[in-house]
């Protein structure tokens, strides 16, 4: 029912100027519906402006109508959503006046807007329909089915600079399907038809028990009217309209109004919402909302692409240069791969080729260092004790300078040796060739960094003596 958009009626209304329940002073009448009238009022104490919906006096004698009227207040007050009319109070006066107090809205309903503009372009229709879907999703989450969605129950106001802010009204014939509906009297009966025929689903027309998809169908009919300027089905009688909802296929919006260039993806959303078999409609208002949001009004040439989900960006195929270590946490004393322009190793570890290359390069570097220390002597140096290294300080290998001719080097660096490869077995000297050296796989031996332990007195006398 519209609030605040009608011309003021004659001032001879007996309720104008009266105070209802000692707290609502009626200022003027602003609208009228099938069961009652709507008045602008203000709270007698705090001065807040409200709208009072009052049941017609001749209907107050019918208990079932009074119960259904108050059902609107009970239903709407359970829905906490910005796009649903806010109900603040309801009651009955000692003289039998039944009323509902709600927020006062200034604007006009969607029905009046469509009567003036006939059709609505998709950029304006889309946000209106999305707000309707959000409001009804909140109602359905509370187990409340509206059952009478039509343009006259959608109020458009301006809120915080936003035009066409939606308020869904009139839950007077709402169906409560939650588990607590048995707590009160049954207000509807199986086989009884409720709703407005132009927006009524086929199952409603047949009197079947409704579910939330009757609202999906009704919003689809409202969308059809917004796009084409006409309701989907028209006939001269109530039953004639219901028969068409049941049996007659709907004319697609683009076929009905080819002059309006209705986007095909928008038409597809509308037609799915209006499927006669409810299992083929959108399963709920959330799915309907997502479809409305995705319908961008693409042209016929691009509409199919616009409905597809976006693909993930493809990773770059360019090889990346890496100077990172071979492993995330290299062992203490092991060399890292610092060669430039080397692709990063795979997560599973080094390949065989990478291990061969690393071991060969390290072995060659140590051999050159030892030959320089020996000065070309054929004697084989003794095996030095393992280097004393720590996790805190690891010195990088430095090639020592050759000793002077007159006296031996003062502090020669101890050549590196590999750790024991098995329990009780001494490792092979890294630079001493023997018969089995070709069978030893150097890839699985860690090359230790020489330590900086001081030389022994024996080493100072002759570091190249054979033991």
GUROSE-927757 format. One record per residue (C-alpha): z, x, y. Coordinates in pm, whole numbers, plus 32768, in hexadecimal, padded with zeros to 4 digits. Example, Ala and Ser with C-alpha at 12.3 -4.5 7.8 and 13.67 -1.06 7.14 Angstrom:
2
830C84CE7E3E82CA85577F96
//
This chain:
467
8000800080007FA18094815280B280FF823D808B811B83B47F1480E583CF7EF57F73841C7EE97EC68569803D7E3085C580557CC6855080D97BAD862E823F7BE2869E82B57A96861083097B3384BC84707AC7847884D27C1C83EB846F7CE4852185AB7D4685DB86987CFF84BA87747E02840C87557E178291888D7E7481CC893B7EDB830F886C801A832986F47FD98353867F7F3D849A851F7EAE847484397F0C859482E57E7E853682097E14841581027F1583B680627E94827680597D97815E80097D9B7FEC80057CBB7EBE817C7CB07E8B820E7CFA7FDF81F17D7D814182377ED281D782FE7F008318834A802283F884C28041841885C6813A84858719819083FF881C80E184D98909820D84D68838834B84CE86FA82BB856886128342845A84C782898442848081F182ED839780F5824E84297FC081A983617F12809C83E97DB0807B839C7CC27F5D83167B717FCC842B7A6E7FDA838079777EF283677A877DE584D47AE47DEA852479B67D1184607A4E7BF1853F7B487B4684257C057A9883747C407BE684B37CBB7C8884EA7DA67B6483837E297B7B83A67E557CF384DE7F267CC984367FE07BAC8354807B7CB58481810E7D66851A818C7C2283D582287BAB836B82CE7CEF84C883547D3784BD841A7BF1838684D77C6183D685F97D44828886687DD181FD86927F2D80CD85BA7EDE819B84907E66823983967F5683AA83E17F81849282BE7F2B85E682D47FD1868E81837F8D8663802B7EF487387EF67ED487657D827F0C88117CD3802E89107BB8800088097ABB806D87197B307F5986387C23801885BC7D357F2C85457E787FD084E87FE37F9B851E80F180A68423820F80AB839C8319819082CA829882B18164831682B28069831783CD7EFE832283697E1D824882947DD5820D81277CA6829B80757C12813F80477BFD810981BD7B68826681E97A57821D80E97A0880CE818579C9818382CB791582BA824A7881822D8106786983818059792484C7807478938626805D791A86FF7F4779C687FF802B7AA286E580AD7ABE861E7F6A7B2787447E927C7E878C7F2E7CCE86187F3C7C8785EC7DCA7D4787277D707E7A86A67E287E5F85597D717E5086137C257F8586DF7C7E804985A97CE07FF284F37B9E803C86257ACC819B86237B6081BB84B17B0E814184E279AA823B85FD797B834A84F979BD82B2840778C08221832379D080BD829A79C3804482057B0A7F47810E7A717EC780947BC37E1B81BE7C617D2281507D6A7CBF81C87EC77DB480D57F6C7ED581847EBD7E7282DB7F427EEE831380A37E60842781807F3B84BE828E7F3D85F9835F805486E282F580A0882D83A47F418848842A7EA387F382DA7DB986C782E37D9485DF81B87EEE8626812E7F1185388005802D844B7FB78013837A7E7B80AC82207EAA810380E27DF081A281207C9E81E77FAB7C83813F7F817B31818580E07AB881C38101794582F281CF78E182B1826D778F83DD8357777E84E78331767585D78276775A84F1814F77A285AD807F76A386DF808A778586557F75786085917E33783084267E4577C3834D7DF778F281FD7DFF7840817B7D6E76FD80727DE9760D7F277D3E76557F777CF877C57E7D7D9678B77F037E4379ED7E3E7EFC7AF47D0E7EDC7BD47BCF7E947B0C7AE77F837BC97BC080AC7B5C7C4180357A0E7C0C80FB78D07B6E8059779E7CB5806576DA7D677FBC77FB7C5A7EB178037C9B7E6D76927E127E5476C77E607F8275EE7F9E804B762A7F4B814177417F8A82B477587F5B83AC78757DE183B878407DBB826178E57E0C83157A2A7D08842179DB7C01831079B97C6F82617AF97C5D83A37BC57B0583E07B2F7A9A828B7BB67B2A82E27D0C7A6B842B7D03792D836C7CAC795F828A7DD879A183B07EBF785E845A7E4F7776832C7E47781182317F37783281267E26791580D67D01788781287BA7786A7FBB7B3878497E7B7BFC783A7D117B8778847BB97C0B79BF7B877B417AF07C407ACA7A857C2E795D791F7C8E79B4799B7DD87A457A7B7E1B7919795A7DD8782B78887EE078D979A27FDD78C179AE7F96774D783C7F8C76F4775680037809770E8177783B775281F2799A762882597A6E765383CD7ABD76A4840B7C2D757384E77C67749383D77BD7753982C67CA2752783847DE97412848A7DCE740584997F4B756085347F62751A86717E9A765D86537DD276A687A17D28766F87957BAE77B888407B597872873B7C2977BA86247B77781986BA7A25798C86AF7A7D797285467AF178BD84D079B979B3857778CD7AD984D0797D7A27837F794A79E283A277D67A19825477287AC082FE75FF7C048389768A7C0384AA75937ACA852A76407B638528779C7C32863C78317D6C864B775A7E53864378877E5D865D7A007E9287D279F57D45880279447CA3870F7A397D3687D57B5B7CAA891F7AD47B5288847AA97B5787FD7C0E7BBE89527C8E7AA68A017BCD7998890E7C47791B89D07D7477F488F07DBE76F589EF7D42758489A47D5A74BD893C7C2A74378A9F7BFD758F8B3F7BEE76738A2B7B7076758A9E7A0576D78BFD7A6A77E48B7E7B5478938AC77A3778B08C03796179E88CD4795F79C68E207A1779998F54793C7A789082794B79F791B17A06795492B2792079FA940979117942952979B6787795FF78C8788E973679A3793D985A78F67A7D98BD79A37AE39A2879D67C3C9A7B79567D2A9B9D797F7E4B9AF278D37F0A9B8177B07E889B5176507FB69A7E75F4809299A776C981C19A82767A81429BD9760D822C9CAC753282F09DB775E4822B9EFA75E880D99E5D75937FA69E89766B7F149D5F77217DA49D1A77407D509D6E78A87BDA9D8478847B299CBA79937A319BA379517ACA9B5477FF7ADB99E277A57C359959776C7C99995F75FA7CA39815753C7DF7976D75107E0597CB73A27E16994373E77D229A6973E17BEB9A6E730F7B999B8B72237A9C9C27730F7B959C33742C7C9C9CDA73507BA79DE672D67B3D9E3974367CA29E5A74B57D199F3773967BEDA01D73B37C19A04D752A7D8DA0A075087D57A19373E67C46A24D74A67D22A27275DB7E44A30875137D5DA3F774587CD5A482759F7E37A4B676227EA9A57574EC7D77A65574E77DB4A6AD764F7F1CA71175FF7EB4A7E274D67DA9A89A759B7CB2A886747A7DA5A92073747D5BA8B1720E7ECFA89671C47F54A738719B8082A6E2727481C1A66C71CE821CA50371C2830BA4B872DD8430A3C872B583ECA261732483F3A232749B852DA19B752F84B8A07075F6856E9F46768585069DEC76F285829E32785184AF9F6D7899836D9FC677EA82AFA0F278748134A0E778608087A1FF779F802DA32A78797F4CA44378008010A58D782A7F7BA6BF78D37F14A7E477EF8021A8F977D97FF7AA4C788B7F6EAB6F77C080A8AC4D77E881ADAB53776E81BCAA0476BD81D8A8BE77768337A86E77E8833EA6FC77928214A68A76C481F5A5157685823EA4AC7524810CA418747C812AA2AE741A814EA24D72B3812CA0FF720B8263A055717D829AA03D700781A79F4E6F6782889EF46E4183EB9F246DD38427A08D6D6582C8A1036DBD827FA1F46ED4815BA1966FB28026A26E6FB78007A35870DD7F1AA2B871D97E43A3F271F97E5AA495709C7D2FA4456FC17D68A4256E4A7CB8A3906D237D3DA22F6D587D0DA2216ED17BCDA1586EB07C8AA04D6DEE7D9DA0256EF17D5C9EFE6FD67DC29F7171347DAC9E0F71BA7F029DA7713A7FC39ED171C880669EBD731C802E9FEF73F6817DA04E748B819AA0D675EC8230A23875EC8390A24B766C8423A33F77628532A3D976828579A54B76CE84E1A65375EA85BEA6FD74E58603A87974EF8521A8A673C38402A7F774728434A8D275A8840AAA0D74D182C6A9A474298257A83B74468128A878736481DBA92272418197A89470EA82D1A8117041
//
